[in-house]
Amino acid sequence: MLDQLVKLVRHSSPFYAELYGDLPDAPALEALPVVEHAAYWAANTLQDNKLRTGEHVGGIIFKSGGTTSAPKVSVYTRAEWREMSETFSKGLVAAGLREGDRVANLFYAGELYSSFIFTLNALQDAPVDTVQLPIAGSATQEFVTNALLEFDATVLTAPPTSLCQLAQHVIDTVGSLPLIHLVLFSGEAFYGDQRELLASAFPNAAVRSIGYASVDGGIIGAPVHGEDDARVHQVYPGRIMEILDEDTGNPIEEPGRAGRIVVTDLVRTLQPVLRYPVGDRAEWVDFGARTFRLLGRSGEGARVGPVTLYLDDLLEIVRDAAGGQGITGGQVVLRRHRAKDQLVLRLSGDVTGTDELTEAIAKRLDETRPMFADHVARGLIQPLAIEWVGTTELTTNPRTGKLVRLIDERGA
């Protein structure tokens, strides 16, 4: 299947035709260059698209991250979307879904977001019958809590940040919801400081991943039956996942060694995904069984709560706000502060008026990534923080001396 996909993209995608121009007719997977994010998205434009293999005449469109000036758009054909939903749905039973469950879908809907629709489709295709409660993430906490009680909900599906806000409201109003036996999360990592809160609100619930996927990279990993660690997943059929050494780029096969995730989707042919870095780090649990443990974000992007911010976009925001002042270095730090995710920009340079520039950067971020500003206003994540440091205070890789672009201090 890989040979057929490579042949197709070399013939029909100008982007891949150029990228693979010097390769032999049937290259091995390891011979294919890893895609660079900036080049991939520069080719994947709304007009005069150089990435796709043909016209998009049926299916669905989503936005995934990006700024208002450069939205990142992912397209799927009807057949691709249907296959993804059916394949993803098979992992729901492994996650703990039962026959007759009444499932509250609290993911976000509308504005070209994918999570609500995809969850609805996957539950519809699930191998067990369930009753869906399509509440969505925009509903008030009062409405959600009342609906959970009125319809005897047994399962919740939502991003962890939304689940924590709901849990606090449940504790403050009705105490607990003991009928909930399963909480399924996706869209961001689940942290230890959230577990106690959810256990108080939903005392009989197991907290599991609904599955590992992204809008741009597609579906990647399914929950593993009987696995207590919600970070552990198994690669879905039709997908090739590699874990690459972050310094050498060489594939990793031994368990317990961290690297960045690169995916190849053998199903998607309209907007091809071959050796695409999804922005996460992982380690193999069992390479032969294709089970892996997620370890946080890599150098391509930062996920703050449910909001994805690409590092190149953040650095462009800093440069625009600086207006030509000499920013000599910068890195992104992700932290947990008072049980919420926080984005920290650590910057160095010979600049004047750091307070004014800090304010300008924050304003520019809100303008270009309104979803970030919205989630701060709603109390789901912490506001942006900026640290001005000397060049020598920026963290570098002790082996290579290279700047570490993203540091995730949130832990498990």
N, C-alpha and C positions, 0 to 999 in steps of 0.2 A: 504493500500500500504506500509506503514511503516513496518508492521509486516512481509510482504513478503520480503522486502529489508533486514531487519535484519536477517531473516532466511537464505537468500542467502549468505550474507557476512560471517555469522558464519560458514557456510558450505564450502565456496569456497575461502575466503580470509584469509590467515594465520595471517595477521596483526589483522583483526577484530575478528577472532576466539580467539586469545589470549586476546585482549582487552575486549571482552564480555564473557570471560570464566566463570566468577562467577555470571552472570546475569540469571534471570529466563527465561523460554522459550519465553514469549511474553512481554518483558519489555516496559514500557511507555517511551516516548521520553525523559522525564526528568531524567530517570534512566540511560540512556546511558551516558557514560563519554564523556566529551568534548575532542576532539582529541588534542594531543600535536603536534605542528608543527614539531619539531625535529624528533620525533618518526615516524610520518607519512611519511616524506620525506626520512628518513633512510630506510623505508620499500619499498618505491617507486623507486627502482633502475632500471637502464637500463637492467642489467642482474640479474637473480635469484630474480625476483620481488616477494615480499611477500604481496603486497597490492592488486593487481588486482585479479579479480575472474576468469580469464581465459586468453587465448591467444588473442592478438590484431591482428585479421586477416583482418580487413576492417575498414576504417574510416580515421582518421587524427591525427597528432601528433603536439603538440606545446610545446615551452619552456616558462616558466613563472618565470622570475627573477632568483635568484640563482647566484652563481659565476661560473667562467669557470671550476673550479675543481669539483663543485657539482651542475650541472644544474638541475633545477626543471622541469620535463617533465610531461605534462598532455596529456592523450590520450582519444579519443572519438570514438565510433563506428559510422558507417554511420547513423544508425537510431537515435542515440543520437544527432548527429550534426544536422540532418535534423529537429528534433523536436525542438531543441534550436533555430534554425534559424526561423522556422515558428512561434514559440511562441513569440520570441523577435520582429519579424516584426509587430505584431499586435499593438505594442506600438508606432510605428512611426507616425501614424495618430494623436494620442493623443499629440505627440510632435510637430505637426504642418505640417507634410508632406502632400502635396496636389497632386491631379491628374495632371499628366503632368509635374511635377517638373523635373528640370535638375540638378542632384545631383553630386557634385564633391567629390569623395572619396579621402581624403588626409591623411588617416591613413597609418601607416608603413606596408610594405609588405616584404616578404622574411625572411630568417634567422630564420624560425620557429615562427615568430610573427603571432598573430591571428587576430589583429584588422581589417586589410584591407579585408581579406578574409571573416571574419564574417559579416562585414558591407555590402560587396557585396552580400553575400547570403541572408542577411536579407532584403535588398532592392529588391532583385529578388522575394522574397516571400511576399512582402508588399501587403496589400489589395488595394492599388491604383497603377496605372501604372506610372512609372518614367523612365527617361532616365539617365543612369549611365555614369559618366565621371571618369573612373578609373585612376586617375592621380598619386596617392600614395605620401607618405611623402618625398621620396627621390628626387622629382623633384625640380628644381630651382624655386626661387620666380618669376623670369621672365617668365618661362614656365607656371607656375600655373596661374599667372595673365593674360597672353595672352590667355590661354585656357578658363578661366572664361569669358573673353570678347568675344572670338570667338564663343563659343557655348552657350552664353546667360545663364550661370549657375544661378540657383535660390536658391540653397541650398548648404551649405558647411558642411562636416563632417570631424572632425580632433580633435586631442588633443588641449586643450586650449593654450599651449605654442606655438604650430605650428600656430594656428589661430592668435595669437598676432604678430608673426613674419610676417605672410602674411599681416595682417592689416597694419603694419608699412610700408611695401613695397608698398602696394596699395596707401596709403596716399602720400608717397614720389614720386610715379610715375604717377598714373592716378587720384589721388584725392579720389575717392570713387567708389563703385560698388552698385548702387541703386537697381539693379535687384535682389540682394540677399535678400530674405525675411525670411530666416531661417538659423541659425547656430547651428549645432548639435555637441556637444562635448562629449568626454568620455576619460577614461584612467587616468584622474587626476581631481582635484577639480578646479572649476572656481571661481576666486576671484574678489572682487569688483574693484581692481585697473586695471583689464583687461577690464571692461565693457565700460569705456569711450573710450578706444582705438578702440575697435571693433565697437562702435557706430559711430565713425568718418569715418571708412573705409566702413562700411555696414550700412548706416543710416536707412534703412527700415527693418532691420533684428531683429527678436526675437532670443534670445540665450537660448537654451534648452538642457537638457541632452538627449542623444540618448537612454539612458537606463543604468542601473547599472549592471555590470557583471565583472567577473574576469576569467582568464584562468583556474586557479585551482578550484575556487568555482563555476564556471558556471554562468548562468544568474540568477539574483536575483531580481531586481526591474525595473518596467516599468515606463515611464513618466506618469504623471497624467494630464488629459485633463483640461485646464483652470487654472492650477496651476502656479502662477507667480514665486514661489520659485523653481529654478531648482534643488535644493537639495532634493525635495520631490519626492518619488517614491512609487509604489504599488507592493507588492510581486507578482511575476509571479505564475501562476498555476503550480502545480507539484513541488513546492519548499516550504520548511518550513524555515522561518527566525525567529530566536529568538534574542532578545536583553537581554544580561545578565549583571547583576551588576558586575562591574570590581573588586570588593573586595570579595563579597560573592559567586558569580557565580549563584545566583538565577535569574530566569526569571523575566523580567520587563514587566508590562502590562499597567501601567499608562502613559499617554502622557507627554511629556516634560522632562522625566528623562533619562539621557544619560547612555549608556552602550555599550558593544562591541557586534558586530554582529557575530552570529554563524548560519551557514546554513546547511540544510539537503536537498539534491537533490534526489527526489523520482524517477527521470527519469534515471539517470546515474547508471549503474550497473557494468560496466567493471572496472572503477576506482572509487570506491564508495566514496561518500562525505556525511558523517553523523556527525552532530554536529561539523562542521569544522569552526574554526575561520578564517575569511577572512582578518582580519587586519584592519577593519574600525570600527568607532563608529557611533551610531545613536540614535535617540529618536523616539518613536511612535508619530505620529500625530493623528491617529485614529486606535487603536488596532483592533477593530472589522472589519474595512475596510481594514486592513493590509497596511495602508499607514504610511510611516516613512520618517524622515529627516536625511540625512547624515551629520555627524559632524566632519569628519576628520579621521586620522589614530589612531589605537589602538596600543597596545604593541607588536604586532607580526611583523609589517613591516612598513617601511617608504617609502612614494612615493614622490620623488623629481622630479617635472615636470612629465614626463611620465615614469620615471625610478623607479622600485621597488627595494628596498634594505631591506633584512630581517635583523632584529636586531642581531640574532645569527651569521649571516655571518659577519656583521660589527665588532662585538666583537672579532670574530676569526681573522679578519684582523688586529685588534689592537694588539692582543696577539702575532701573528706571527711577526709583525713588531717590537714589544717591545723586542723580543728575551730573555724572561725570566725576564725582569725588572718588578718590582712590580706595576702593574696597579691595584689600589685598588677599583676603581669605575668608572663607565662610563654611560652616558646616551646620547640619540640622541635628538637634538633640530632641529625642522624644522621652517624656517623663510622665510619671503619675504624680499628681499633686492634688491632695484632698479627694482621692478616689476618682479623679477625672484625668483624662489624657491632656497633656500640654505640649504644644509645639514651641520649641526654643530655637531661635536663630543665634548662633554664636559667630560673631563677625569681628574682623580685624581690619585696620586700615587707618590712613592719615586723613581723618575727616573732622570737620568743624560742626559744632552743634549736634552732638549725638542725641540729645533729647528730642530735638526737632526732627532729626532723621529717623529716629525710632518711631515717632508718631506718623511720619510720612510713609514708612514701610508698612505699618499696621493699616493705615488708610488704604494704601494701594492693594494690599492683600484682600481687604474686604470688598473692594471694587471689582477685582479680577476673579475672586473666588467667593461669590456671595454665599455659597453653602457653608463655608467656614464661619462667616459672620453670623449667619442664621443659627448655627448650632451653639456658638458662644452665647448669643442672646437668649437662647432657650435653656441655657445652663447645662448643656450636654457635654461640653468640653471647656477647658480653661482658655482664657484669652492668650493671644500671642505674647511671648516674652522674648526679649532681645538682650543678649549679653555682649558687651564690647570688650574684647580681650586683645592682648598682644599676639603677634604672629606666632611666637614660640609657645603660646598657650593653647593653640589649636591641636587637637589630638591627631597623631599620625600613626600609621602602621609600623610597629617596631621592627618588622622584617624588611619592609621596603622603603620606609620613610615617606610614603605617600600619604596625602591628606585623607582622613576618614570622612567621607561626605555625610554619612548618616550614622548616628549613635543612638541605639535604642536602649534606654536605661530602665525600661518598665518591668523587665523580668517576667516571670510566668504568673 
